[in-house]
């Protein structure tokens, strides 16, 4: 009985000391999963409502562009105001070109962590892998979003490199 008590008394402090070795570094960003869905004109897909405008759009069930396709995000100023700029990988650039070339007139819907935040009408094929989209957020939220998208993209790209 004394041996069991002695072992327990010795193991408890060691378990406490070594439990700290497995703690994770706190994140300095919120992981943000950005996905672009193509508008569905047959009405079969789920509907999404943009938060401020209340615009309701039926979308396809599969994301056309995902967070793993994004290599950079920036806030940029265009004629109509500040918007989100997404830069895509070369493979996603080719996919986006094909998608936008054959779906002119439809919209791309941006979701962040499955919440719709913006839509962009396809008026011509997107050839350069850069997508400009207005999001229904304040400028301060847009700055935070860009920080989170960049960090999420960096971590995903790092994981892809490590696995290949």
Residue pairs with C-beta under 8 A, 6 or more apart in sequence:
28 151
29 147
29 148
29 151
29 152
30 148
31 148
31 152
31 155
32 67
32 112
32 113
32 145
32 148
32 149
32 152
33 66
33 67
33 112
33 113
33 114
33 152
34 65
34 66
34 67
34 70
34 73
34 86
34 110
34 111
34 112
34 149
34 152
35 63
35 65
35 66
35 67
35 110
35 111
35 114
36 63
36 64
36 65
36 66
36 108
36 109
36 110
36 111
36 131
37 45
37 48
37 59
37 60
37 62
37 63
37 64
37 108
37 109
37 111
38 59
38 60
38 64
38 99
38 103
38 106
38 107
38 108
38 109
39 57
39 58
39 59
39 60
39 106
39 107
39 108
39 109
39 119
40 58
40 59
40 60
41 58
41 106
43 58
44 58
45 58
45 59
45 60
45 61
46 58
46 59
46 61
47 56
47 57
47 58
47 59
48 56
48 57
48 58
48 59
48 109
48 111
48 116
49 55
49 56
49 57
49 116
50 56
50 57
50 116
50 117
50 118
50 119
50 136
51 115
51 116
51 117
51 136
52 136
53 136
55 119
57 107
57 109
57 116
57 119
59 109
63 111
64 95
64 96
64 99
64 108
65 86
65 88
65 92
65 95
65 96
65 108
65 131
67 149
67 152
67 153
67 156
68 156
68 157
68 160
69 88
69 89
69 91
69 92
69 95
70 86
70 87
70 88
70 89
70 92
70 149
70 153
71 87
71 88
71 89
71 153
71 157
72 85
72 86
72 87
72 150
72 153
73 84
73 85
73 86
73 87
73 145
73 146
73 149
73 150
73 153
74 84
74 85
74 87
74 146
75 82
75 83
75 84
75 85
75 139
75 142
75 143
75 146
76 82
76 83
76 84
76 85
76 132
78 132
80 134
81 134
82 139
82 142
83 132
83 133
83 134
83 135
84 110
84 118
84 132
84 133
84 134
84 135
84 142
84 145
84 146
85 130
85 131
85 132
86 130
86 131
86 133
86 149
87 129
87 130
88 96
88 129
88 130
88 131
89 129
90 129
92 129
93 128
93 129
96 126
96 129
96 131
97 125
97 126
97 127
100 108
100 122
100 124
100 125
100 126
101 125
103 122
104 122
104 123
104 124
104 125
105 121
105 122
105 123
106 121
106 122
107 119
107 120
107 121
107 122
108 119
108 120
108 122
108 131
108 133
109 116
109 118
109 119
110 116
110 117
110 118
110 119
110 120
110 133
110 135
111 117
112 145
117 135
117 136
117 137
118 133
118 134
118 135
118 136
119 133
120 131
120 132
120 133
120 134
135 142
135 145
137 145
